[in-house]
Amino acid sequence: MNNNTLFEPARIGSLEVANRIVMAPMTRSMSPGNIAHEKVARYYRQRAAGGTGLIITEGTCVDHPAANGYPDVPYFYGEKALAGWKKVVEAVHAEGGKIAPQLWHVGGVRRPGTEPDPTVPGYGPSGLSRPGKQTGHEMTTSDIDDVVGAFAVAARHAQDIGFDAIEIHGAHGYLIDQFFWPGTNLRSDAYGIDKSKFAIEIVRAIRGEVSADLPVILRWSQWKMQDYTAKLAETPKQLEEFLAPLVDAGVDVFHCSQRRFWEAEFEESDLNLAGWVKKLTGRPTITVGSIGLDDDFINEKARGFSDAKTAGLDELHKRMDAGEFDLAAVGRAMISNPDWANRMRENNPESLKPFDKKDLASLD
């Protein structure tokens, strides 16, 4: 088996990265004042110095009153916030790394009392936080236009301050995914008839604001934090119908989130979700889901990040050598081991630390 595939250069549109290892986006709630401060820059710089080919930042909120759902997360608007992100970009580039912001709107899962304005409710296609649970504001077409515009402006700012790509968070039951999901999108207008319309408009608006060679990544998932068993596509045919309009809109890369990357998506083959997406679209794909660890990051017993022991990469190498997907995103394993990529390149897995949730509190 050729275990070096993971460390070969990869191309994402016009962007070349040094290897196929991606740092997965992970919300940490460690940006007081909602600014990516010096400790955030140091955090990402350490992972770039540790050999990571492409870093995708934690979710960073676009400029909309209801975008945020958690305390101390970084924003992607305002002079101070953007200046903070520029320092992050410079820190990563100083180590030879590449970086993309994950642009985010939490949608209907936003709870009352959340910053910046505690009176603002969650926004969603039908005002639902989960199927059958009405908790927030049903978005008007004017609201939709505002959010589409906020994503586009954020993307333009990202390019202006030197980011190498853009990731749109369309997974895990947040706003874009709430439009995708029939359980939370009960609309009877065009955004309910075509549940991808909202995402397509965001992608097209971003493409209209950034250069043609800046890669646009879409992170998406079948599962939702509200329902681990949810599926947007039950068959390969349905998946192809879901993906084709997004490709046409301008998605360059699909970041395909699974809880366990080694699980087959459909009975027809052993291909995982990223493998099927690559097969059906021809676009590069990123696989993610418990890589390097023995348990998924949110399980039935533990909400939020869960402790996990280290695990081997034989299955990842086998699938990548076969060309099933193009890149692999590593999350918690890279929190505990900033130099995870270099250690794996040196074939030194025995030195890796298992993930302990207490590691989050000590990050700087």
C-alpha positions in Angstrom: 0.0 0.0 0.0 1.3 3.5 -0.9 1.0 5.4 2.4 2.4 8.6 0.8 -0.8 9.6 -1.1 -1.9 11.7 1.9 1.2 13.8 1.6 1.2 14.4 -2.1 0.2 17.9 -3.4 -3.4 18.4 -4.3 -5.1 21.0 -6.5 -8.5 22.6 -5.6 -9.4 24.5 -8.7 -6.5 26.9 -9.2 -5.2 26.5 -5.6 -2.4 24.0 -4.9 -1.9 22.7 -1.4 1.2 21.0 -0.2 -0.6 17.8 0.9 -4.1 16.4 1.2 -4.6 17.0 4.9 -7.2 19.6 5.9 -7.9 21.0 9.3 -11.6 20.6 9.9 -13.6 23.6 11.1 -14.3 23.4 14.9 -16.3 25.8 16.9 -14.4 26.6 20.1 -16.1 29.7 21.7 -12.7 31.1 22.4 -12.9 34.6 20.8 -14.0 37.1 23.5 -15.6 40.1 21.9 -16.2 38.0 18.8 -12.7 38.9 17.5 -10.1 36.5 16.2 -7.4 37.8 18.5 -3.7 37.0 18.8 -4.3 33.6 20.5 -6.5 32.6 17.6 -3.8 33.5 15.1 -1.3 31.5 17.2 -3.6 28.5 17.3 -3.9 28.4 13.5 -0.3 29.2 12.9 0.7 26.1 15.0 -1.4 23.8 12.8 0.1 25.3 9.7 3.6 24.9 11.1 2.6 21.3 12.0 2.3 20.4 8.3 -1.4 20.9 7.6 -2.0 21.5 3.8 -5.3 23.5 4.1 -6.8 25.0 7.2 -10.6 25.7 7.3 -11.4 28.0 10.2 -14.0 27.5 12.8 -17.4 28.8 11.8 -17.3 32.6 11.6 -20.6 34.5 11.5 -21.7 36.6 8.5 -23.2 40.1 9.0 -26.8 39.3 10.0 -28.5 39.9 13.4 -29.4 36.2 13.8 -26.3 34.6 12.4 -24.7 33.7 15.8 -25.8 30.9 18.0 -23.0 30.5 20.6 -20.9 32.7 22.9 -17.5 34.0 22.0 -17.4 32.9 18.4 -15.6 35.1 15.9 -17.5 37.3 13.5 -16.6 38.0 9.9 -17.7 41.6 9.7 -16.7 44.9 11.2 -13.2 46.6 11.1 -11.8 44.9 14.2 -13.0 41.4 13.3 -11.6 41.6 9.8 -8.3 43.0 11.1 -8.1 40.0 13.4 -8.7 37.6 10.6 -6.1 39.3 8.4 -3.5 38.6 11.2 -4.7 34.9 11.2 -4.1 34.7 7.4 -0.7 36.3 7.7 0.3 33.9 10.5 -0.8 30.9 8.4 0.9 32.1 5.3 4.1 32.8 7.2 4.3 29.0 7.8 3.6 28.2 4.2 0.0 27.1 4.8 -3.3 27.8 3.0 -6.5 28.9 4.8 -10.2 29.3 4.1 -12.8 30.9 6.4 -16.0 28.9 7.0 -18.8 31.4 6.6 -21.7 30.6 8.8 -25.3 31.4 9.8 -26.8 29.1 12.5 -30.4 29.7 11.5 -33.3 28.4 13.6 -31.1 26.8 16.3 -30.2 30.2 17.7 -31.7 30.5 21.2 -33.2 33.5 23.0 -30.6 35.5 24.9 -27.8 34.9 22.4 -25.3 37.7 21.6 -25.0 40.2 20.1 -28.7 41.2 20.5 -30.5 38.8 22.9 -33.9 39.9 21.6 -33.3 38.5 18.1 -34.9 35.1 17.6 -33.6 32.3 15.4 -34.3 32.7 11.7 -35.2 29.8 9.5 -37.1 28.8 6.3 -40.2 28.0 8.4 -39.2 29.2 11.9 -38.4 25.7 13.1 -35.3 24.6 15.1 -36.1 21.0 14.3 -39.0 19.2 12.7 -42.2 20.0 14.6 -40.6 22.5 16.9 -41.6 26.1 16.2 -39.1 28.4 18.0 -38.2 31.3 15.7 -38.9 33.6 12.8 -40.0 32.4 9.4 -37.8 34.2 6.9 -39.4 36.6 4.4 -38.0 36.9 0.9 -36.4 40.2 2.1 -34.7 38.3 5.0 -33.4 35.8 2.5 -32.0 38.5 0.3 -30.3 40.1 3.3 -28.6 36.8 4.2 -27.6 36.0 0.6 -26.0 39.5 0.5 -24.2 39.0 3.8 -22.5 35.8 2.6 -21.5 37.5 -0.6 -20.0 40.5 1.2 -18.2 38.2 3.6 -16.6 36.3 0.7 -15.4 39.5 -0.9 -13.8 40.6 2.4 -12.2 37.2 2.7 -10.5 37.6 -0.7 -9.5 41.1 0.1 -7.7 40.1 3.2 -5.9 37.3 1.6 -7.8 34.0 2.2 -7.0 31.3 -0.3 -10.5 29.8 -0.6 -14.0 30.2 0.9 -16.1 27.6 2.7 -19.9 27.9 3.0 -21.3 26.0 6.0 -24.3 24.1 4.6 -24.3 21.2 7.0 -25.4 19.8 10.3 -28.8 21.5 10.6 -27.7 25.1 10.4 -29.5 27.7 8.2 -28.6 26.6 4.7 -29.1 22.9 5.7 -32.5 23.9 7.2 -33.5 25.0 3.7 -32.2 21.7 2.2 -34.1 19.6 4.8 -37.8 18.9 4.2 -38.2 18.5 8.0 -37.5 22.2 8.6 -38.4 23.7 5.2 -42.2 23.7 5.0 -42.4 26.7 2.7 -44.8 26.7 -0.3 -43.0 29.4 -2.2 -40.0 28.9 -4.6 -37.7 28.3 -1.7 -39.8 25.4 -0.5 -40.5 23.9 -4.0 -36.8 24.0 -4.8 -35.1 23.4 -1.5 -31.6 24.2 -2.9 -32.6 27.6 -4.2 -31.3 29.4 -1.2 -27.9 27.7 -1.3 -27.7 28.2 -5.1 -28.3 31.9 -4.7 -25.6 32.2 -2.0 -23.1 30.4 -4.2 -23.9 32.5 -7.2 -23.8 35.7 -5.2 -20.4 34.7 -3.8 -19.1 33.8 -7.3 -20.2 37.3 -8.4 -18.1 39.0 -5.7 -14.9 37.0 -5.9 -12.4 36.2 -8.7 -13.2 33.2 -10.8 -10.1 31.3 -9.6 -10.9 31.6 -5.8 -12.2 28.1 -4.8 -15.6 27.9 -3.3 -16.1 24.9 -1.0 -19.5 23.8 0.2 -19.7 21.7 3.4 -22.8 19.6 3.6 -24.0 16.5 5.4 -26.8 14.1 5.4 -27.0 14.0 9.2 -28.2 16.8 11.3 -27.4 17.6 14.9 -31.2 17.6 15.4 -31.4 14.1 13.8 -28.4 11.8 13.2 -30.5 9.6 10.9 -31.7 12.3 8.6 -31.0 12.0 4.9 -31.3 14.6 2.0 -30.7 11.8 -0.5 -31.8 8.2 -0.1 -30.3 6.9 -3.4 -27.5 7.8 -5.7 -30.0 9.2 -8.2 -31.4 11.5 -5.6 -27.9 12.6 -4.6 -27.0 13.4 -8.2 -30.2 15.5 -8.6 -29.3 17.3 -5.4 -25.7 18.0 -6.4 -26.0 19.0 -10.1 -27.5 22.4 -9.5 -24.9 23.3 -6.9 -22.1 22.4 -9.3 -23.8 24.5 -12.0 -24.0 27.4 -9.5 -20.2 27.4 -9.0 -19.2 25.0 -6.1 -15.7 23.9 -6.8 -15.2 21.4 -3.9 -17.6 19.5 -1.7 -16.7 18.9 1.9 -18.8 15.9 2.8 -19.4 15.5 6.5 -20.0 12.0 8.0 -19.8 11.0 11.6 -17.6 8.1 10.6 -15.8 8.4 7.3 -15.4 4.7 6.8 -19.1 3.9 6.6 -20.7 3.2 3.2 -23.3 5.8 2.1 -25.5 3.5 0.0 -25.8 -0.2 -0.3 -24.7 -0.2 -3.9 -21.0 0.0 -3.0 -18.5 0.7 -0.2 -18.0 4.3 -1.3 -18.5 6.8 1.5 -20.3 10.1 1.1 -17.3 11.9 -0.4 -16.7 9.0 -2.7 -20.2 9.1 -4.1 -20.1 12.9 -4.5 -16.8 12.7 -6.4 -18.2 9.9 -8.6 -21.4 11.8 -9.4 -20.0 15.3 -9.9 -16.3 14.9 -10.9 -15.6 17.7 -8.4 -12.8 17.3 -5.8 -14.1 16.2 -2.4 -13.0 16.4 1.2 -13.9 13.5 3.5 -14.3 14.0 7.2 -15.5 12.1 10.2 -13.5 10.7 13.1 -10.2 10.4 11.1 -7.4 9.4 13.4 -9.8 8.6 16.3 -11.9 5.7 17.4 -15.2 7.5 18.1 -17.3 10.1 16.4 -17.2 13.6 17.7 -20.9 13.8 18.8 -22.3 10.5 20.0 -25.6 9.5 21.6 -24.1 9.7 25.0 -22.2 13.0 24.8 -23.4 16.2 23.2 -20.6 18.3 21.9 -17.0 17.1 21.5 -16.4 13.7 23.0 -13.2 12.1 24.3 -11.6 9.6 21.9 -8.5 7.4 21.6 -6.2 7.5 18.6 -6.8 5.1 15.7 -4.8 4.0 12.7 -5.1 5.4 9.2 -5.0 2.2 7.1 -8.6 2.6 5.9 -8.0 6.2 5.0 -4.8 5.4 3.1 -6.6 2.6 1.2 -9.5 4.7 0.1 -7.3 7.7 -0.8 -4.9 5.5 -2.8 -7.9 4.2 -4.7 -8.9 7.8 -5.6 -12.2 7.6 -3.7 -11.8 11.2 -2.5 -9.1 13.9 -2.7 -8.5 15.4 0.7 -9.1 14.3 4.3 -10.2 16.7 7.1 -8.9 16.1 10.6 -10.6 17.7 13.6 -10.2 16.7 17.3 -7.0 14.8 16.6 -5.4 18.0 15.5 -6.6 19.9 18.6 -4.6 17.6 20.8 -1.7 17.4 18.3 -1.0 20.6 16.4 1.7 18.8 14.4 -0.5 15.8 13.6 0.3 16.0 9.9 4.1 16.0 10.5 3.9 13.2 12.9 1.9 11.1 10.5 4.4 12.0 7.7 7.2 10.7 10.0 5.1 7.5 10.6 5.1 8.2 14.3 1.5 7.6 15.4 2.6 6.2 18.8 3.5 9.7 19.8 0.0 11.1 19.3 -2.1 12.2 22.2 -5.7 10.9 22.4 -8.3 13.7 22.3 -9.4 14.9 25.8 -12.1 17.6 26.0 -9.9 19.3 28.6 -7.5 20.1 25.8 -10.0 22.7 24.6 -9.6 24.8 27.7 -5.8 24.9 27.4 -5.6 26.0 23.8 -3.8 29.2 23.0 
